[in-house]
Amino acid sequence: MINQYPLWKYLLILGVLLFGIVYALPNLYGQDPAVQISSRGGEPVGAPIRDKAVATLEKADIRYKSVTEHDGRLLIRFHDSEAQL
């Protein structure tokens, strides 16, 4: 004899399993050490500040992964935490 449970129990188990997988996904990706630069007044950070930050990093011979502008802030990602410090 095969035990047969109601359909809602199977759907509940499937839903909990899918929720657990989606909840755990961010842990599969590594973290990038980063520095976020924003203005005091909340104005967007412009190209001159970005260029100055990149020039300062290159002058100090600090390797960086990327420099992006997001929501008016400058985000500089590094390869390792030593470069971030």
C-alpha positions in Angstrom: 0.0 0.0 0.0 1.2 3.4 -0.9 0.8 6.3 1.5 -0.9 9.1 -0.2 -1.0 12.5 1.3 -3.3 15.4 0.3 -2.0 17.6 -2.5 -1.8 20.6 -0.3 0.9 18.9 1.9 3.1 18.2 -1.2 2.6 21.8 -2.3 3.5 23.1 1.1 6.7 21.0 1.1 7.6 22.2 -2.4 6.9 25.9 -1.4 9.1 25.7 1.7 11.9 24.0 -0.3 11.7 26.7 -2.9 11.7 29.5 -0.3 14.8 27.9 1.4 16.7 27.8 -1.9 15.9 31.4 -2.8 16.7 32.5 0.7 20.1 30.7 0.6 21.2 32.0 -2.9 22.9 35.2 -1.7 25.3 33.1 0.3 26.6 31.4 -2.9 28.1 34.6 -4.2 31.2 36.0 -2.7 31.5 39.5 -1.3 33.6 42.3 -2.9 35.5 44.6 -0.6 34.3 48.1 -1.5 34.3 51.8 -0.6 31.3 54.0 -1.1 31.8 57.7 -1.6 28.9 60.1 -1.3 28.5 63.9 -0.9 27.5 65.4 2.4 24.5 67.3 1.0 23.1 64.3 -0.8 23.8 65.6 -4.3 25.0 63.1 -6.9 28.7 62.5 -7.1 29.8 63.7 -10.5 32.5 62.8 -13.0 35.2 65.1 -11.5 35.1 63.3 -8.2 35.1 60.0 -9.9 38.2 61.0 -12.0 39.9 62.3 -8.9 39.3 59.1 -7.0 40.6 57.0 -9.9 43.7 59.2 -10.2 44.3 58.9 -6.5 44.1 55.1 -6.6 46.4 54.9 -9.6 48.9 57.3 -8.1 49.0 55.2 -4.9 49.3 52.0 -7.1 46.2 50.5 -5.6 44.5 47.9 -7.8 40.7 48.1 -8.0 38.2 45.9 -9.7 35.6 48.5 -10.8 34.4 52.1 -10.2 30.6 52.6 -10.7 28.1 55.3 -10.0 24.9 54.1 -8.3 22.1 56.2 -6.9 24.3 59.3 -6.9 27.1 57.5 -5.0 30.5 56.3 -6.2 31.2 52.6 -5.5 34.8 51.4 -5.8 35.2 47.6 -5.7 38.6 46.0 -4.9 40.1 42.6 -5.5 40.9 42.0 -1.9 40.4 43.5 1.6 44.1 44.5 1.8 43.6 47.0 -1.1 40.4 48.3 0.5 42.2 49.2 3.7 
